[in-house]
Every structure is written in structure tokens, then in C-alpha cells.
Amino acid sequence: MIHSLFLVNASGDIFLEKHWKSVVSRSVCDYFFEALERATEPENVPPVIPTPHHYLINVLRHRIYFVAVIQSEVPPLFVIEFLHRVVDTFQDYFGVCTEAAIKDNVVVVYELLEEMLDNGFPLATESNILKELIKPPTILRTVVNTITGSTNVGEQLPTGQLSVVPWRRTGVKYTNNEAYFDVIEEIDAIIDKSGSTITAEIQGVIDACVKLTGMPDLTLSFMNPRLLDDVSFHPCVRFKRWEAERILSFIPPDGNFRLLSYHVSSQNLVAIPVYVKHNISFREGSSQGRFELTLGPKQTMGKAVESVLVSSQLPRGVLNANLNPSQGTYTFDPVTKLLSWDVGKINPQKLPSLKGSMSLQAGASKPDENPTINIQFKIQQLAISGLKVNRLDMYGEKYKPFKGIKYMTKAGKFQVRT
Amino acid sequence: MRAPPALSASAPRNGSRDSVSGALRRSASSSSSTAAAAAEMSASSAFIDEKGGSASEPEYGHDPASGGIFSTDYKRHDDLKEMLDSNKDSLKLEAMKRIVAMIARGKNASDLFPAVVKNVACKNIEVKKLVYVYLVRYAEEQQDLALLSISTFQRGLKDPNQLIRASALRVLSSIRVTIIVPIMMLAIKEAASDMSPYVRKTAAHAIPKLHSLDPEQKDQLIEVIEKLLADKTTLVAGSVVMAFEEVCPDRIDLIHKNYRKLCNLLIDVEEWGQVVIINMLTRYARTQFLNPNINESLLEESSEKAFYASDDEEDEDKKAEAATLAKRKPYVMDPDHRLLLRNTKPLLQSRNAAVVMAVAQLYFHLAPKAEVGIIAKALVRLMRSHSEVQYVVLQNVATMTIKRRGMFEPYLKSFYIRSTDPTQIKILKLEVLTNLANETNISTILREFQTYIKSMDKDFVAASIQAIGRCATNIGEVRDTCLNGLVQLLSNRDELVVAESVVVIKKLLQMQPEQHSDIIKHMAKLIDNIQVPMARASILWLIGEYCEHVPKIAPDVLRNMAKTFTNEEDIVKLQIINLAAKLYLTNSKQTKLLTQYVLNLAKYDQNYDIRDRARFIRQLIVPTDKSGALSKYAKKLFLALKPAPVLQSTFKDRDHFQLGSLSHLLNAKAAGYQELPDWPESVPDPSVRNVEVIRLLERVTTLTSIPDWSKCTSRKDRKEKKTEKPFYSDSEGESGPTESADSESDSGSGSESASASDESGSGSESEESREETESEDEEEDEEKEKKRKKRLDKTKAKKPAEESAESEQSSGTEDRKRGRKAVKNQKSASESESESESSESEDESEEESEEESESDTDIRKKKTPISKQPPKQSKKESKKERQEMSLLDLDDFEPAPASAPVTPVNFLSSSLVSDLEGLSLTNNILAPTTIAPSGSIKMYELLHRITGEGLAVEYCFSRQPFSPDPNMVAVQIQFTNNTNSETKNLHIEEPRLQSGMRIREFTEIDVLAAGESVTVVMGIDFCDSTQAANFQLCTHTRKFFVSIQPPVGELMTPVFLTENDFKKEQENLLNGKLMGMNEISEKLMLGEKCVNEHVIVERVTATANLSRVPCGSEKECRFAGKTVSSGCLVLVTVPTKEGGAAQLTVNCEKMLIGTLLVKDIMQALSQ
């Protein structure tokens, strides 16, 4: 399956290579570099590049290209999904997945890759299994190892590997037993010129941080489970129970994990928490353009809209923008033509606005592109879909855990066309 | 851009390395000097580690390709070699880390191979793992040296720790050295019937490796695959199907029996395995079931046609025909087909995009049309994932939307494009939107498209224009609207947009030019305003092509163009010539002069293409006397009817590739792609998937003791399989290790299993397989131990039931055990072994495993009473066999199991020590009778009297067993005090040993008077290696750094064997796992003095501590011994021939010892 892996940084240097079968010369990456040059934007490199003898499948994460070399038929998603899993694992181990972090921990990276793939076929990708095999590097452990000569490598087969719950190791102990759940929803929307919603959908996840002793068996029930008609689960969730009772029943992995993600599709009515009034116009023959933007809250269930950030890619003809924000700060990059306005919190009494003029190239005709406005925001303590957790129960252990549920709504890909 | 980083980067690297080597030097000197240095040493090693850690950073920026650092490179490798040779694990680890960093950078580290491979047996697990990494990377390049490591892996294969067994197999199978193919084959076969599912999984992984190394093994590998396919653990299922897909994807018959099991296990298999299994089952189902849409597909076809083409009566007929067909052959879905669909459906909820895609393609290819719809939602959900995932999913959705448009229609809006999407995603979304367009939604889609045309991403705008063109061709109602919209775009400033619009308009007009002469007229007017050359050229082509529809305007356009001809771009000029030629042919009256004029202008153009074209056209169209036959056809040449370009999706008919596959994505067959077969015409026999029920009945009696199976099944749907379970558990028993003895004859088919396991105890079993059982028993204990922790209430009395599996793998254990029990019962009559003996030997094995997993020690102690049972059993069994093998029962004198790990013995319990002493006593009694005369013992110097400042120390290998520890070599040390004063407190300090080596010091000598000498004995466990043991010899005043290096011959003790035994053992060694590897044979010429047998025996026994095996033939001398620490047999045969020629054969499982021994004996004999 996966023959080799090359890690390529933003400037096009291969800084790590790993081979699982016989060695593939790194010159195979030249095909990738060609594709990279052809692509105007970094994310426009085709994920699958055929070459005379191999196929290159790459993913771009954290400005690093992970290029896998394939020799024969394999589902491309299989490789892509695996590469993303590799990145997630690195992130999990090193906190960040940057070129520097990988270089600093090159031995751990190698050991991880060795465990994750055998002969190009995934072997152990579950993070708790990996962590028993190879302990994540910490400063303390490095010091201890230097003194005692112990290693970061486990000698026993991780218990999870053979059990029916491979995601959880045995013998977990905590003094504070706690289980926290974050319900995070992102709104993807396209709003048209007149302010009406073209499409809007909600992408929700429930992220959990469970630190419980022993083998707890949790059940999580919702007030309105019917909202969740399109869900994907962590493997720990008992699917049949969900099917029958609409209750999430699971033995949780230890630590942080994503319990489920769901999708409330565009067919449902989605509340849009902000509105935008805009007037961006260019007059024919004039070297000036008008720019006016006002934001306001809408359908927020009384919660404050925070961390608002507006950005827009202005037409190439715009030389500069001279604007006046009623709150927050704005920047305009004359090279990339990117305008961004850090609004902060929306005060319903005094709506934030950004007004002013744009100067165009003298003599140039009016740009015919319309800039779109991208908006980011956060609303605490609100799940915009209306999803609500009813209760969380624990079975199988005697102690009483701390429980907590947090809700948050964020803008996903929220765009306003002008 | 990608130039190597600046050379300056190497400067800090060198600096840091210097400091490291400095520290190294310091540590080396400190060890040879005083005791005070000892403390400093540990500090300095910590310093080294720290340095090494920080050194790796700047080192990184350095590029191997940059020149000028070769000298330092060379030096550095020396450095690393030194570190690897040291006996401190921390140094080795540091060195290995640096080497791995080099490999990661793609730097060549192959010259370190010998230094690295030595450490393959290192006890430090991290060093070991890194050595494995190195080995796998370079073994292919250094095949000969790589062979040295093989024996380590073979030992690892028998390790009680399943992780070590598995990793040994992983590395062994990853070493791409063709010589070891037979070894790999045997290792895989054995691992395939391992107790631990994890090891079996590894075995499954090893199959494709071996297959790619040597495709000739295919048949044997298929047998292993067949066996593993019957495995019922979820852990193995994915991996073995993977192996199946790589080795024998066409052997679909192997799946029949396992089909239902795979379907039922699927939900619990790990996600990667799920993908592989689902893809394979899709192919399987295509060969075994009938097309569920067999009736509908006909209906569908006709209805689709009715939709687009004008409906005929013929269609009605077809419908009727289809209806009758449906009546005639009602379709009933095979229950197995249904099972597959039902069991894969929940996986649409998987978090893994690859699994979702796999299920989606399965439904697309296999499900009845009415059920396919459910996949749409899941696929739409995937679109929120990473852009690469989105890209692949969209490709597949694009293909699906062509076949089944209705499925995605409700999700139309999810494919709307955002300005922030990457271009390639935008273009794919456009494709999907276009495919989804129909009469009802076209207006919304076109409105969307209008927004897209205003985007800043010009590639995307061009694609949008093409999409509009496609919508216009597909949906007649909007064609005019689209055309008008496109015409407006012609005034766009962007060249790309205009060119694309013109091209699309051109295509649209070609379909029905007669209706659109006004658009052509409009475009003719536009030509004054449009500056983009491509667009101008396109318009001119259009006018030329359809000049008959615009007879009045065309000449006028030509007139205008003739005026500006000299200022036009080349492509426009070419089209002007074309236009002129076409007009000349159709309307020569009005345009003759204009054409002449244009051709004349072109004749003197700077561009030779234009000049050539002008010359060619003039010859072709203007009739002259010389003009050839072609001019008659000029009109046909220029004004031939050009077929309208077909505007259709590039994704059309891509679904003949299995969706989700690489081949589908590339729209080209990738290497190794398995065609998705067409549905069969008639139903293949469904009974092939039935598993035998008769076998089930046979085992019912034994099954009664097994507690409820369903306990382990957390998911409801598995319950329905309950009745089948026993069968699987049975086949599991078959794959149990009891049967591994006859792995040669391989019995993959299930029917033999029971008898095979019964027979296994009948004495035909080989030595090795016996050992195998033992070591596995130990491991079994471990597993049992774990279980015991969970269920403490269970008692020893309920033993068989105790195993009874809350997890599936243990069911194997159980069956196997029962099998063994049966054997035991059979044999009980003949059993004559005393209880004490067996418990003694059991203690031994107990002890071994104790050290093996030190962490387990205390647990193990606690559970001794419980775990005693199984090893005892197996031991007895093996004893019995031995009885049959030879009447000469020498109890503990027989070679220790080869699998016994080389482990240090801690003196944990005094009773054990006494036991062991008892053992060595028997040795003592036998030893003198066989050992060579002591006169030949050679003395070696340990400390010269000058360097020792008067103290001279010599040592020899006494060849006496070392009583406190039989695994040690006894070294007799003689101290002589040549000074005038007393030497006090002679003792050993601070041994610096290779990993695994141990020293048992002699008791301190309090006083050695002047001129006196004293002899003491110390024990050293050399771990069967010829590495030196380093230590410090201390007096009350001084310390001396000394080392003892044993000749290979001293690493063994004699073993008394009869001739028959000898032959048997030799055969065992040869037929065992190592095959040829543990026999080393050399021809030699005997030295002049080696005149007779006696001399040869003397020489050989002097060289190596072996005993002679009585032999009938005079021409042949045989010797036997075993290595001291691990007890591997060493067999030496020297047949002599006429004229002093002889052949020396050494059989030993340890290759290194064998090789060295051959060398030494050769030397001794040829002198």
C-alpha cells in the first residue's frame, strides 16, 4: 500500500523520508514539485498525482506536504485519511505539528511511523495504543530517562490492542474523576446580496475530555435527539443502542477525543445569528469607490456575539482603502488586497460599522468582480441548532465523577456575497 | 528554491560534535584511571546525552549533498561506531538516534552496518527497535551482513512476550534478502498458528512481504491465507484480507466459507481493515449474487430515453417488455446479499472517510436502486472534511450523479461554491451542479452560475462558462437564455472569459446554426470592440464557417479586417485568411479582390506560418492552369460539415471502475486494479457459503462446558451468529500450536484438525515443536494471569472452564488445552516420570520466564500454584517423548530448549539455587570422564607483572562447570604476588559488560603475602558471544583495567550423546527452522601431525570444550556440546578421507558460534 512517505516544507525541501518497502528514490518527488509549481495556490496541488511508476498522494497540513508514494491500486481516501491521522498523532504527541517539532523529535516520529504502518498497511493508529508503545516526549521524561537509562518504548503489547475496547487502556487512575463535553457548532452559510440565505448548514461536534478511573460505561442522552439525523461516531459508541433508543452509550477513551460529529443539513431551517448591511460600489470613470459595512445581531437567543472578524478580498484594481471603523481595528494589505476588520464584540445598541473610500488605479475601468465578505464569530453558551444534552450517567464504577457540558456556536464558512 | 541550505549550517554541527567526542574521550580515559572517575563518568554520560540531544538540531540543517564535509563525515561515523561499540546502553541509544536522524534525512548511513547490526540483540528495547529500523532500511544493500542478525530474530520468534514475537516476525519479514525466504516461510507458517492474535495479525502482514520478495512462494502462502481467513478474531480479519487482495485476489473461492463470518465481524474490525474487506466483498458479491436492479435497469433505461429523446412508440413497447420480464422473473435477493448490505450500513456513520466511501461504493454497486439513496447524506457530510477528502469524494459524487441524479438532488445546495474553496474543489463542485441540473432547478443553478462568473478566480470563471454551455446543451428550454448571457460576457475585459465564452458559444451555435444567425450578426458587430485575439479569431472562424447564413455581413467583416490586417495578432491573421478563402469559395463575386489583397498582404508577412498558409490557399482556391486535382475539392475541404462538439461530463461512464478506487480517480487502470466483474447471468450456487454443520455436531459434547459465548458480543447483530461460533472456535483450535509440529505437511483444511491435535503427542513430534509448546505455555500463563485478575473467583478446579473466553482468542487456548489433556490421558499408563523431577524442571522454566518479564515477577510468584499445571503437563509430555526417543535417559543433561531466552538468573529463592546446584552436580560427575586432559589447558595473561606493579595475574578456562550458576563459564584466575610486600583486598570492581553478560565475582582475597600465589574461580556468563568481559581488578592501592575474552571453544560444555542421539539431533537441527543456516561445512587438509583419530580428537577437544561421541566408524569423529549460557547444541563432525583430506561440519543454531568454531578447529587441525 503506502510505499514511502516524504515530508516537504513550504519552500519545497524534503526534510524527512521514511520507506516501508524497498527504498524509493526521492527524485520521485520531482513530479510533485512540478505540480506544486503549476498550482497557483498551495491548496491547489491535486491530491493524487500519477507518475510513470508510482502515484503520489499528498495532503497539506500546517504548511507541510505529506507525500505518500503508492505503487498499486489503493483507495485514495484510505491513504489521505491515514496521512491526516498521522498528522493528528504528531499533533497529539508534540503539541504542534510543525517542521521544527518534527525535526526536534525525529526519532519519536520515526518510531511512530514504524508502529503505525507495517509494510504500508496501517497497524496501530489508535492514539492510546501508540502512547503505550511509545511514550510522548516530555521534558520531565527526557530528564528521567537520561538519569535512569529507561526508555520511551514500551516492552509489552498494549492492552488495548487485543481487547474489545482497543481505544481504552486498562488500569487508568485519576484522583479527580471528571468528564467534560463541549458541544461546538459551526455555521456554514452563504448569504446573498439582498441578505437572504442561499444555503446554511450546521456542522456540529461533541468533543470530550474524559478522565475517569477504571472502565466507566457512560450514557449521554439528548433533549431533542431528532435533530441528529446525520451523525458519525467515535468507534466506542454502541451503534445499535443509538439506532434503537437515540442514546449515546459508550466506554470512553482516556483523555481527549471526538465523540461524535453531526450535520444539520441545508434542508432544515438554520438560524443566522448575524446580518450584514453593505454597500461596496465603484463608479465608472472615477478613481474612487465607496465602502460601507454594518454588522448586527439577529436570532442570537439573547447571547452576545463575540470575537467577530470580518475579512474580504477586494478587487485587484483597488490600490488602497481609507476607512473608518466605529469599533475595533482594520488592516488592508495592498499586495494581497486583503481587508480584515477585527470587530470584537457586537453591541446591539451601537452597531459596529466600517465606512470610507477605496482608491482605484487612475484611468482603470471599474472592476467587475464582487468581493465576498467572510465573517467569523463566536457565541458562547449556545448551540444554534437547539441541541441540548439531557443527562449523563455513568455505570460500572462506584465513584461520582464531575460532569460538565459547554455549548458554543462558531462561524464556519460564513460568506456574504455583495 | 530547493537549493541545499547554506554550508554554514555545518559549522555549529561540527562544534557540537567535537564537544560530544570530547566528552567521549574523557569518559574513556576516566574509566581506565581511578575509582574517583566513576562518579564523574555517569555525570559525563549524562552530559553527553544532553549534548547529543541539543546537537541534533543544528545538525539537521545540514544537507548531505553539500560538498566539503566528507572528511568530517568520515570522522563522525568513527565517532558513532565508537559509541555503538561501547557497552553503555545510553551511548548506544544516542548513537542510534543520530543514525536514525540521518536515515530520516535521506542520508546514507550504510557504512555503519557492521557496527549497528552487532547491537541487534541489545537488551535495551529502544536501541533494539532503532536497530530494527536501520536493519530494515539497509538489509537489502548488505545482504551478507544482514544474515548475522537472523538468529536473533529466530530467538525472538520463540519469545514468551507476544510483542517481541510479533516484532521479530515483522523485522524478519521486512528484510528483503532472498536467501532467507525459506526461513521467512516457516516463520510465517508458525506465526499463523500462534496463540496470540496479534502475532497472527503480524503473520498476515508478512504474507504480502514474502510474496513480493519471492512470488514463487505463492502457493504455500495461499495455504497460509486460507488458514488465516478461517481465523475468527477481528484483529486478524482485516490484515488477512489485505494479504488476500495482494497475493491472490482472484481466488474468490477462498472467501465462500468465510463470507458470513466476515460480514458479521465487519463492524468490530479496525477501520482500515473494514475498508479492505468492504472493497473485497463488493467484488465477491458481484460474482455471487444477481443484479438487484435486473428488472428496473431496463425500465430505467427506457424512461431515461423518454426523457431526453423525443418519445417514440417503441419506448412504450420496451416498457411493456420490461414489465413482462419482471413478471416472468421475480427477483428475490439472496439472504447473504442482504446480510452484506445490512451489516455495512451502520458503517456509513464511521468517522473514517475511507470507510464511509467504501460503504458508499458498495451500495452504489450492489444495492437495489431504491436503497442507494442513503449514501448521499453520508457523502455530503464528508464534504466538510479536509480539502483532499473533499476532492476525492466530489470526484465520486460526480460519477454517481450521472447515473443516479435523483440521489443528490436534495443536497444541491451543499454543492454551492464559496469563494474560499480551492480552485480544484470549485471545479468539481461545478461538475456536480451541472450534472444535477434539470428543468426544475436550472433557474436556481443558473442564478448561482451568474455569481460565479463574477468571481476573481479566472480559471473558475472559465469553468463556469463551460458549465453554462453544458446546461444549455442538456436542457433545451434554457438554451437561448444561456446563449444571450454568454454573448454578454463577450464584452468582458478578461481575455480568458471572452475566449471561453466565444468557444462555448461557438459550440452551441454549431448545434443549430440556422436559428442563430442574429447571434452571429451580433458577434460580427462585436468584433470592433473585442480586443482579445483568441475571441476575435473565434468570431472570424464563426463568420467564415456560417458565411452562408450571414451573406451580407461577411464580406463587410472581411473588408474591415483587410484594413487592419497588418496590425492583427497571428492567430487572427490566420483566421482572416481562412475567412477570405471561404468567402472566395462561396461568394467570389464580391470578395475576389479582397481575397487577393489579403493574400498579397500575407505573402509578405513576417511570420512564415502566415506566408505558408497564404501560399497554400492561393494554390488551392485560385484556379490556374497548373492547379492540380485538389482545387476541385477546395470547397469540400473548407466547407465540410464539422460535427458539433459533444458537451458531456468527463465523468461519464467512469463507473465501470470501482468507485472510490485510485483507478476511478485517475480514470485509468492503476497497477493491481481488480476489475469489478459484471453481474452473473444466472444464480451461482449459494450453498458454497454454508459452513459444515456436521462438524458442529461432533464437537457438541465438548462444548457443553463452555459458558455463554454471547457475553462477549456487545452488538446485537452478532447474536444471530451464535450457532456458528463453535465451528469457528473449532477451527481456531486447529490453528493452535499443537499442530504446528507438522507445519511441513500443512493441514489447512478444517477436517483434519481434530485428529492432528490428537496425534501430536504420539512421539513423532520433533524437538523443536516441543520447545515451542513450552514457550507458548508460558505465554499462555501470562494471558491467563491477566484474565485471572479479572475473575479471581474462579478456581483451579474449574480449570478448563476458566479459560472459557470472555474474549474470543482464549477459546483457542481452551480447545487446545483440551486436546492436550486428551493426550495426557492416553499416555498416563506409560507415565513413569517422578513428580519431583518434573516440578524441578518446571521451576527452571518458571525461573526463566521470571527474568524475561521482570515487571511481572511478583505477580508471577503469587500465581505459581495456579500456573503450575500447564507447564507440568507439557513437560511430562515431552519427557515421554524423549523416553521413546532414547532409552538413555539423562535427565537434565539433555540440551536445554533452544528457545530458552538468554537471561540472567537472579538468585531469587534459595531453594532454586539448591536445585540448580543439584543439576550441576550431575554434570560434575559426568564431566571428568569426557573432558580432555587438563594438561592441555592454556593459560592466558590477565595482568603482566610489570604493568601490575608486581602483581601478575593469569587465567585459564578450567572447563569445570561453575557450580553456583551453570550458565556461566568458569574462569580460573591465578594471582601471583611478585613484590616484597603484601597485597591486600584483591577484588573485582565495576564490571563493564555487554548487555546480558554477567559476572559472578570470586570472594575477595584479604591478603596475598609476598611471593605467594593463589588461585580463585570466577564465573562469567558471556551470553554465548566472544565479546570481552571488562572489569577492574582492585587491590588496596591500585585498580587495573582488565578484560577477559573467551575463545569460542570455551563457551560450551560437553554433552554426552550416543551416536543415534547425535544423528537425531543433527537431523533436527537440519530439518528445523534454520535449515541450512545452522550447518557450516568446510573442507580442509589435515596437518602433518594429524595422523590418526587420536590426534584429531585431542586437537578438537583442546580447541573446544566438547565431548566425543562414540562412533562406529574410524573415519569419522563426532563431538557434541552445548553453549553454556543458552544451551544451544553444538555438534561437530570430522570425517577423514584418504590423503589427509577431511571435511569439518559444525551444526549449531547460533550461526556466529558455528562460524567461529569452524575457524578455530580448522586452524587446530591444519597445523
Interface residues (C-beta under 8 A of the other chain):
Chain A: M1 S11 G12 D13 I14 F15 L16 E17 K18 H19 K21 S22 V23 R26 F33 T40 E41 E43 N44 P46 P47 V48 P50 Y55 N58 V59 L60 R61 I70 Q71 S72 E73 V74 P75 P76 L77 F78 I80 E81 F82 H84 K103 D104 V106 V107 V109 Y110 E111 E114 D118 N119 F121 P122 L123 T125 E126 T142 T146 I147 G149 T151 N152 V153 G154 E155 Q156 L157 T159 Q161 L162 S163 V164 P166 D188 I190 D192 I198 T199 E201 Q203 D229 D230 V231 S232 F233 H234 P235 R238 F239 K240 E243 R258 S261 H263 S265 S266 Q267 Q313 P315 R316 S365 D368 E369 N370 T372 N374 K413 Q415 R417
Chain B: M1 R2 P5 A46 D49 E50 G53 S56 E57 Y60 D89 S90 L93 K97 V100 A101 I103 A104 R105 G106 N124 I125 E126 K129 L130 Y132 V133 R137 E140 N161 Q162 L163 I164 A166 R170 S173 S174 R176 S196 P197 Y198 T202 H205 A206 P208 K209 S212 L235 S239 M242 I267 D268 E270 E271 W272 V275 N279 P346 Q349 S350 R351 N352 A353 A354 V356 M357 A358 K377 A378 V380 R381 R384 H386 S387 E388 V389 Y391 V392 V393 P410 Y411 K413 S414 Y416 R418 S419 T420 P422 T423 Q424 E448 T451 K454 S455 M456 D459 N492 R493 G660 S661 L662 S663 L665 L666 A668 A670 A671 G672 Y673 Q674 C712 S714 R715 K716 D717 K786 S807 Q809 S853 S855
